[in-house]
Amino acid sequence: MIRHTVVFRLRHAEGSPEEARFLAAGMALADIPGVGRFERLRQVSPKNDYRFGFAMEFADETAYQGYNVHPAHMAFVRDLWIPEVEAFMEIDYVALGEG
């Protein structure tokens, strides 16, 4: 299982209609085949200046790669993510084995 997470800061003013529109549009990522446990998250810690996060899980590398090249994901990145996200950090995790 791969847990894909991304934290980000938008170019939009906090609480703006543009911010709300972007976060609502992100829900379309949950409908891409292979995406499981999709979450939209708000950062609450003062330890960094990222404001939001998306998190999701994939059963395996094949599902994750399918997501990356899916037309809906590519359109989201091209049309919304690139022009509207000011800064981000992406982390992809796999669980460590026992011991």
Chimera marker file (.cmm) of the C-alpha trace (Angstrom):
<marker_set name="trace">
<marker id="1" x="0.000" y="0.000" z="0.000" r="1" g="1" b="0" radius="0.5"/>
<marker id="2" x="1.205" y="3.515" z="-0.857" r="1" g="1" b="0" radius="0.5"/>
<marker id="3" x="-0.035" y="6.523" z="1.101" r="1" g="1" b="0" radius="0.5"/>
<marker id="4" x="0.258" y="9.638" z="-1.072" r="1" g="1" b="0" radius="0.5"/>
<marker id="5" x="0.149" y="12.975" z="0.733" r="1" g="1" b="0" radius="0.5"/>
<marker id="6" x="0.661" y="16.532" z="-0.375" r="1" g="1" b="0" radius="0.5"/>
<marker id="7" x="0.572" y="19.679" z="1.755" r="1" g="1" b="0" radius="0.5"/>
<marker id="8" x="0.200" y="23.037" z="0.083" r="1" g="1" b="0" radius="0.5"/>
<marker id="9" x="-0.420" y="26.765" z="0.269" r="1" g="1" b="0" radius="0.5"/>
<marker id="10" x="-2.693" y="28.450" z="-2.256" r="1" g="1" b="0" radius="0.5"/>
<marker id="11" x="-2.187" y="31.821" z="-3.933" r="1" g="1" b="0" radius="0.5"/>
<marker id="12" x="-5.740" y="32.751" z="-2.882" r="1" g="1" b="0" radius="0.5"/>
<marker id="13" x="-6.787" y="34.745" z="0.157" r="1" g="1" b="0" radius="0.5"/>
<marker id="14" x="-7.829" y="32.714" z="3.166" r="1" g="1" b="0" radius="0.5"/>
<marker id="15" x="-11.573" y="32.063" z="3.125" r="1" g="1" b="0" radius="0.5"/>
<marker id="16" x="-11.970" y="33.392" z="-0.419" r="1" g="1" b="0" radius="0.5"/>
<marker id="17" x="-14.363" y="31.948" z="-2.991" r="1" g="1" b="0" radius="0.5"/>
<marker id="18" x="-11.317" y="30.967" z="-5.080" r="1" g="1" b="0" radius="0.5"/>
<marker id="19" x="-9.914" y="28.944" z="-2.184" r="1" g="1" b="0" radius="0.5"/>
<marker id="20" x="-13.263" y="27.187" z="-1.701" r="1" g="1" b="0" radius="0.5"/>
<marker id="21" x="-13.541" y="26.477" z="-5.435" r="1" g="1" b="0" radius="0.5"/>
<marker id="22" x="-10.059" y="24.921" z="-5.567" r="1" g="1" b="0" radius="0.5"/>
<marker id="23" x="-10.715" y="22.699" z="-2.545" r="1" g="1" b="0" radius="0.5"/>
<marker id="24" x="-14.066" y="21.594" z="-3.974" r="1" g="1" b="0" radius="0.5"/>
<marker id="25" x="-12.451" y="20.807" z="-7.332" r="1" g="1" b="0" radius="0.5"/>
<marker id="26" x="-9.911" y="18.613" z="-5.539" r="1" g="1" b="0" radius="0.5"/>
<marker id="27" x="-12.712" y="16.200" z="-4.645" r="1" g="1" b="0" radius="0.5"/>
<marker id="28" x="-12.677" y="15.007" z="-8.272" r="1" g="1" b="0" radius="0.5"/>
<marker id="29" x="-9.378" y="13.247" z="-7.514" r="1" g="1" b="0" radius="0.5"/>
<marker id="30" x="-11.274" y="10.814" z="-5.268" r="1" g="1" b="0" radius="0.5"/>
<marker id="31" x="-13.146" y="9.481" z="-8.308" r="1" g="1" b="0" radius="0.5"/>
<marker id="32" x="-10.006" y="8.381" z="-10.158" r="1" g="1" b="0" radius="0.5"/>
<marker id="33" x="-9.765" y="4.573" z="-10.288" r="1" g="1" b="0" radius="0.5"/>
<marker id="34" x="-7.399" y="3.178" z="-7.668" r="1" g="1" b="0" radius="0.5"/>
<marker id="35" x="-7.750" y="6.100" z="-5.222" r="1" g="1" b="0" radius="0.5"/>
<marker id="36" x="-8.754" y="4.989" z="-1.734" r="1" g="1" b="0" radius="0.5"/>
<marker id="37" x="-9.357" y="6.841" z="1.529" r="1" g="1" b="0" radius="0.5"/>
<marker id="38" x="-9.181" y="10.285" z="-0.084" r="1" g="1" b="0" radius="0.5"/>
<marker id="39" x="-9.094" y="13.178" z="2.399" r="1" g="1" b="0" radius="0.5"/>
<marker id="40" x="-8.960" y="16.955" z="2.143" r="1" g="1" b="0" radius="0.5"/>
<marker id="41" x="-7.208" y="18.333" z="5.190" r="1" g="1" b="0" radius="0.5"/>
<marker id="42" x="-6.643" y="21.695" z="6.893" r="1" g="1" b="0" radius="0.5"/>
<marker id="43" x="-3.301" y="22.293" z="8.609" r="1" g="1" b="0" radius="0.5"/>
<marker id="44" x="-3.686" y="23.371" z="12.243" r="1" g="1" b="0" radius="0.5"/>
<marker id="45" x="-0.096" y="23.384" z="13.486" r="1" g="1" b="0" radius="0.5"/>
<marker id="46" x="1.944" y="26.610" z="13.616" r="1" g="1" b="0" radius="0.5"/>
<marker id="47" x="5.083" y="24.587" z="12.775" r="1" g="1" b="0" radius="0.5"/>
<marker id="48" x="4.826" y="25.281" z="9.049" r="1" g="1" b="0" radius="0.5"/>
<marker id="49" x="2.996" y="27.614" z="6.695" r="1" g="1" b="0" radius="0.5"/>
<marker id="50" x="1.226" y="25.054" z="4.520" r="1" g="1" b="0" radius="0.5"/>
<marker id="51" x="-2.543" y="25.498" z="4.897" r="1" g="1" b="0" radius="0.5"/>
<marker id="52" x="-4.097" y="22.385" z="3.349" r="1" g="1" b="0" radius="0.5"/>
<marker id="53" x="-3.415" y="18.790" z="2.455" r="1" g="1" b="0" radius="0.5"/>
<marker id="54" x="-4.734" y="16.013" z="0.272" r="1" g="1" b="0" radius="0.5"/>
<marker id="55" x="-4.116" y="12.408" z="1.308" r="1" g="1" b="0" radius="0.5"/>
<marker id="56" x="-5.042" y="9.148" z="-0.384" r="1" g="1" b="0" radius="0.5"/>
<marker id="57" x="-4.045" y="5.513" z="-0.523" r="1" g="1" b="0" radius="0.5"/>
<marker id="58" x="-3.256" y="3.146" z="-3.368" r="1" g="1" b="0" radius="0.5"/>
<marker id="59" x="-3.222" y="-0.633" z="-3.182" r="1" g="1" b="0" radius="0.5"/>
<marker id="60" x="0.084" y="-0.859" z="-5.035" r="1" g="1" b="0" radius="0.5"/>
<marker id="61" x="2.522" y="0.846" z="-7.397" r="1" g="1" b="0" radius="0.5"/>
<marker id="62" x="0.382" y="0.022" z="-10.433" r="1" g="1" b="0" radius="0.5"/>
<marker id="63" x="-2.620" y="1.852" z="-8.964" r="1" g="1" b="0" radius="0.5"/>
<marker id="64" x="-0.419" y="4.809" z="-7.988" r="1" g="1" b="0" radius="0.5"/>
<marker id="65" x="1.100" y="5.092" z="-11.453" r="1" g="1" b="0" radius="0.5"/>
<marker id="66" x="-2.355" y="4.814" z="-13.024" r="1" g="1" b="0" radius="0.5"/>
<marker id="67" x="-3.462" y="7.782" z="-10.924" r="1" g="1" b="0" radius="0.5"/>
<marker id="68" x="-0.443" y="9.850" z="-11.966" r="1" g="1" b="0" radius="0.5"/>
<marker id="69" x="-1.209" y="9.471" z="-15.677" r="1" g="1" b="0" radius="0.5"/>
<marker id="70" x="-5.007" y="9.533" z="-15.440" r="1" g="1" b="0" radius="0.5"/>
<marker id="71" x="-6.475" y="12.360" z="-17.590" r="1" g="1" b="0" radius="0.5"/>
<marker id="72" x="-8.479" y="13.794" z="-14.655" r="1" g="1" b="0" radius="0.5"/>
<marker id="73" x="-5.335" y="14.047" z="-12.493" r="1" g="1" b="0" radius="0.5"/>
<marker id="74" x="-3.285" y="15.528" z="-15.306" r="1" g="1" b="0" radius="0.5"/>
<marker id="75" x="-6.014" y="18.117" z="-16.022" r="1" g="1" b="0" radius="0.5"/>
<marker id="76" x="-6.260" y="19.050" z="-12.334" r="1" g="1" b="0" radius="0.5"/>
<marker id="77" x="-2.505" y="19.601" z="-12.153" r="1" g="1" b="0" radius="0.5"/>
<marker id="78" x="-2.382" y="21.571" z="-15.403" r="1" g="1" b="0" radius="0.5"/>
<marker id="79" x="-5.516" y="23.692" z="-14.975" r="1" g="1" b="0" radius="0.5"/>
<marker id="80" x="-5.650" y="24.257" z="-11.211" r="1" g="1" b="0" radius="0.5"/>
<marker id="81" x="-2.587" y="23.057" z="-9.313" r="1" g="1" b="0" radius="0.5"/>
<marker id="82" x="0.134" y="24.793" z="-11.332" r="1" g="1" b="0" radius="0.5"/>
<marker id="83" x="-1.570" y="28.196" z="-11.577" r="1" g="1" b="0" radius="0.5"/>
<marker id="84" x="-3.112" y="28.262" z="-8.072" r="1" g="1" b="0" radius="0.5"/>
<marker id="85" x="-0.702" y="26.516" z="-5.686" r="1" g="1" b="0" radius="0.5"/>
<marker id="86" x="2.014" y="28.776" z="-4.321" r="1" g="1" b="0" radius="0.5"/>
<marker id="87" x="4.109" y="26.112" z="-2.549" r="1" g="1" b="0" radius="0.5"/>
<marker id="88" x="3.807" y="22.416" z="-1.743" r="1" g="1" b="0" radius="0.5"/>
<marker id="89" x="5.550" y="19.321" z="-0.461" r="1" g="1" b="0" radius="0.5"/>
<marker id="90" x="4.662" y="15.803" z="-1.586" r="1" g="1" b="0" radius="0.5"/>
<marker id="91" x="5.402" y="12.685" z="0.430" r="1" g="1" b="0" radius="0.5"/>
<marker id="92" x="4.650" y="9.103" z="-0.580" r="1" g="1" b="0" radius="0.5"/>
<marker id="93" x="4.886" y="6.450" z="2.125" r="1" g="1" b="0" radius="0.5"/>
<marker id="94" x="5.003" y="2.680" z="2.310" r="1" g="1" b="0" radius="0.5"/>
<marker id="95" x="4.813" y="0.893" z="5.652" r="1" g="1" b="0" radius="0.5"/>
<marker id="96" x="7.998" y="-0.499" z="7.119" r="1" g="1" b="0" radius="0.5"/>
<marker id="97" x="8.072" y="-4.202" z="7.865" r="1" g="1" b="0" radius="0.5"/>
<marker id="98" x="8.034" y="-5.516" z="11.397" r="1" g="1" b="0" radius="0.5"/>
<marker id="99" x="11.292" y="-5.547" z="13.336" r="1" g="1" b="0" radius="0.5"/>
<link id1="1" id2="2" r="1" g="1" b="0" radius="0.2"/>
<link id1="2" id2="3" r="1" g="1" b="0" radius="0.2"/>
<link id1="3" id2="4" r="1" g="1" b="0" radius="0.2"/>
<link id1="4" id2="5" r="1" g="1" b="0" radius="0.2"/>
<link id1="5" id2="6" r="1" g="1" b="0" radius="0.2"/>
<link id1="6" id2="7" r="1" g="1" b="0" radius="0.2"/>
<link id1="7" id2="8" r="1" g="1" b="0" radius="0.2"/>
<link id1="8" id2="9" r="1" g="1" b="0" radius="0.2"/>
<link id1="9" id2="10" r="1" g="1" b="0" radius="0.2"/>
<link id1="10" id2="11" r="1" g="1" b="0" radius="0.2"/>
<link id1="11" id2="12" r="1" g="1" b="0" radius="0.2"/>
<link id1="12" id2="13" r="1" g="1" b="0" radius="0.2"/>
<link id1="13" id2="14" r="1" g="1" b="0" radius="0.2"/>
<link id1="14" id2="15" r="1" g="1" b="0" radius="0.2"/>
<link id1="15" id2="16" r="1" g="1" b="0" radius="0.2"/>
<link id1="16" id2="17" r="1" g="1" b="0" radius="0.2"/>
<link id1="17" id2="18" r="1" g="1" b="0" radius="0.2"/>
<link id1="18" id2="19" r="1" g="1" b="0" radius="0.2"/>
<link id1="19" id2="20" r="1" g="1" b="0" radius="0.2"/>
<link id1="20" id2="21" r="1" g="1" b="0" radius="0.2"/>
<link id1="21" id2="22" r="1" g="1" b="0" radius="0.2"/>
<link id1="22" id2="23" r="1" g="1" b="0" radius="0.2"/>
<link id1="23" id2="24" r="1" g="1" b="0" radius="0.2"/>
<link id1="24" id2="25" r="1" g="1" b="0" radius="0.2"/>
<link id1="25" id2="26" r="1" g="1" b="0" radius="0.2"/>
<link id1="26" id2="27" r="1" g="1" b="0" radius="0.2"/>
<link id1="27" id2="28" r="1" g="1" b="0" radius="0.2"/>
<link id1="28" id2="29" r="1" g="1" b="0" radius="0.2"/>
<link id1="29" id2="30" r="1" g="1" b="0" radius="0.2"/>
<link id1="30" id2="31" r="1" g="1" b="0" radius="0.2"/>
<link id1="31" id2="32" r="1" g="1" b="0" radius="0.2"/>
<link id1="32" id2="33" r="1" g="1" b="0" radius="0.2"/>
<link id1="33" id2="34" r="1" g="1" b="0" radius="0.2"/>
<link id1="34" id2="35" r="1" g="1" b="0" radius="0.2"/>
<link id1="35" id2="36" r="1" g="1" b="0" radius="0.2"/>
<link id1="36" id2="37" r="1" g="1" b="0" radius="0.2"/>
<link id1="37" id2="38" r="1" g="1" b="0" radius="0.2"/>
<link id1="38" id2="39" r="1" g="1" b="0" radius="0.2"/>
<link id1="39" id2="40" r="1" g="1" b="0" radius="0.2"/>
<link id1="40" id2="41" r="1" g="1" b="0" radius="0.2"/>
<link id1="41" id2="42" r="1" g="1" b="0" radius="0.2"/>
<link id1="42" id2="43" r="1" g="1" b="0" radius="0.2"/>
<link id1="43" id2="44" r="1" g="1" b="0" radius="0.2"/>
<link id1="44" id2="45" r="1" g="1" b="0" radius="0.2"/>
<link id1="45" id2="46" r="1" g="1" b="0" radius="0.2"/>
<link id1="46" id2="47" r="1" g="1" b="0" radius="0.2"/>
<link id1="47" id2="48" r="1" g="1" b="0" radius="0.2"/>
<link id1="48" id2="49" r="1" g="1" b="0" radius="0.2"/>
<link id1="49" id2="50" r="1" g="1" b="0" radius="0.2"/>
<link id1="50" id2="51" r="1" g="1" b="0" radius="0.2"/>
<link id1="51" id2="52" r="1" g="1" b="0" radius="0.2"/>
<link id1="52" id2="53" r="1" g="1" b="0" radius="0.2"/>
<link id1="53" id2="54" r="1" g="1" b="0" radius="0.2"/>
<link id1="54" id2="55" r="1" g="1" b="0" radius="0.2"/>
<link id1="55" id2="56" r="1" g="1" b="0" radius="0.2"/>
<link id1="56" id2="57" r="1" g="1" b="0" radius="0.2"/>
<link id1="57" id2="58" r="1" g="1" b="0" radius="0.2"/>
<link id1="58" id2="59" r="1" g="1" b="0" radius="0.2"/>
<link id1="59" id2="60" r="1" g="1" b="0" radius="0.2"/>
<link id1="60" id2="61" r="1" g="1" b="0" radius="0.2"/>
<link id1="61" id2="62" r="1" g="1" b="0" radius="0.2"/>
<link id1="62" id2="63" r="1" g="1" b="0" radius="0.2"/>
<link id1="63" id2="64" r="1" g="1" b="0" radius="0.2"/>
<link id1="64" id2="65" r="1" g="1" b="0" radius="0.2"/>
<link id1="65" id2="66" r="1" g="1" b="0" radius="0.2"/>
<link id1="66" id2="67" r="1" g="1" b="0" radius="0.2"/>
<link id1="67" id2="68" r="1" g="1" b="0" radius="0.2"/>
<link id1="68" id2="69" r="1" g="1" b="0" radius="0.2"/>
<link id1="69" id2="70" r="1" g="1" b="0" radius="0.2"/>
<link id1="70" id2="71" r="1" g="1" b="0" radius="0.2"/>
<link id1="71" id2="72" r="1" g="1" b="0" radius="0.2"/>
<link id1="72" id2="73" r="1" g="1" b="0" radius="0.2"/>
<link id1="73" id2="74" r="1" g="1" b="0" radius="0.2"/>
<link id1="74" id2="75" r="1" g="1" b="0" radius="0.2"/>
<link id1="75" id2="76" r="1" g="1" b="0" radius="0.2"/>
<link id1="76" id2="77" r="1" g="1" b="0" radius="0.2"/>
<link id1="77" id2="78" r="1" g="1" b="0" radius="0.2"/>
<link id1="78" id2="79" r="1" g="1" b="0" radius="0.2"/>
<link id1="79" id2="80" r="1" g="1" b="0" radius="0.2"/>
<link id1="80" id2="81" r="1" g="1" b="0" radius="0.2"/>
<link id1="81" id2="82" r="1" g="1" b="0" radius="0.2"/>
<link id1="82" id2="83" r="1" g="1" b="0" radius="0.2"/>
<link id1="83" id2="84" r="1" g="1" b="0" radius="0.2"/>
<link id1="84" id2="85" r="1" g="1" b="0" radius="0.2"/>
<link id1="85" id2="86" r="1" g="1" b="0" radius="0.2"/>
<link id1="86" id2="87" r="1" g="1" b="0" radius="0.2"/>
<link id1="87" id2="88" r="1" g="1" b="0" radius="0.2"/>
<link id1="88" id2="89" r="1" g="1" b="0" radius="0.2"/>
<link id1="89" id2="90" r="1" g="1" b="0" radius="0.2"/>
<link id1="90" id2="91" r="1" g="1" b="0" radius="0.2"/>
<link id1="91" id2="92" r="1" g="1" b="0" radius="0.2"/>
<link id1="92" id2="93" r="1" g="1" b="0" radius="0.2"/>
<link id1="93" id2="94" r="1" g="1" b="0" radius="0.2"/>
<link id1="94" id2="95" r="1" g="1" b="0" radius="0.2"/>
<link id1="95" id2="96" r="1" g="1" b="0" radius="0.2"/>
<link id1="96" id2="97" r="1" g="1" b="0" radius="0.2"/>
<link id1="97" id2="98" r="1" g="1" b="0" radius="0.2"/>
<link id1="98" id2="99" r="1" g="1" b="0" radius="0.2"/>
</marker_set>
